[in-house]
Amino acid sequence: MPRIAYVDGAYVPLAEAAVPIEDRGFQFADGIYEVAASLNGRLFDWPAHAARLRRNLAELSIAEPMGPKALELVGRTLVRKNGAAQALLYIQVTRGNARRDHPFPAAARPTLVMTARPFDYAPRLRQQATGIKVLTQPEQRWGRCDLKTTGLLANVLAKQAARQAGAFEAWMIEPDGTVTEGASTNAWIVQPDGTLVTHPADRKILPGIMRDTLMRLARGAGMKIEERPFDLAEAERAAEAFITSTSAPCLGVVAIDGRPIGGGTPGPVSRRLGALLWDEIERQTGYRPAG
Ligand code: PDD
């Protein structure tokens, strides 16, 4: 089935989908994005994704191209047109197309593009069982990492370094050793007493939707959570570590920079949290990966 994209009001073949070269997304990374999972035609945690997108637009004074209901309708239509039972819906909004000049253009309409990429969660189940490796990288991003902007060069470089080193994810480390988050995931550790620790949702990390959902489920299961910075030394002593994101719900970290974490296999807490997340995914969408 040919893939279809949505570009400013039209559904077009992905191979022909384009925006003008003076679009501010292309020129300045002056835009924001959102990634949500569409499973069985249902968007997992959609209200939270829509709210984050809306907040991002407001923080950057980019006009809303359409409201959350219309956005959901277009997203679901796009997924259907792509015929994918499981897909990642990508939504990008930029400040629009205007003569290149740094200040906001007086009259530009925001550009809205969406794609729906078929996505199979089954490999994630396997990774959940084996665990993943992390490579540390210096934190090189800007002061508003809470905004989901398309300016991802530091994330791209960190992820590439990780993959070249045979690791799945990179963890960003500040000069004082603080672990902020992953290149495209949130970072967690588990203390020996089972308490979960993750960086507070301030301007240094993206407030992940899966992070939020996992927190809600963990609290519901009686687990304790501390939202506070932790450093690499603490992570190396942790009972467990794991990552969360839309595309990697909960994966145990078995090594950081080649040094084993916990027992060197995914621990019971991350496996339990993974199970809770799959239950929640199934409750909302009816989907459960075969594994
Ligand atoms: N990444 N931190 C960063 C820097 C991210 O880019 C992401 C998401 C997350 C996790 O957020 P969520 O739980 O809402 O997916 C944390 C998306 C999926 C991406 O860039 O493709």
Residues whose N, C-alpha, C, O or C-beta is under 5 A from the ligand:
A	BS01	PDD	V35 E181 G182 A183 S184 T185 N186 L206 P207 G208 I209 M210 R211 T244 S245 T246 S247
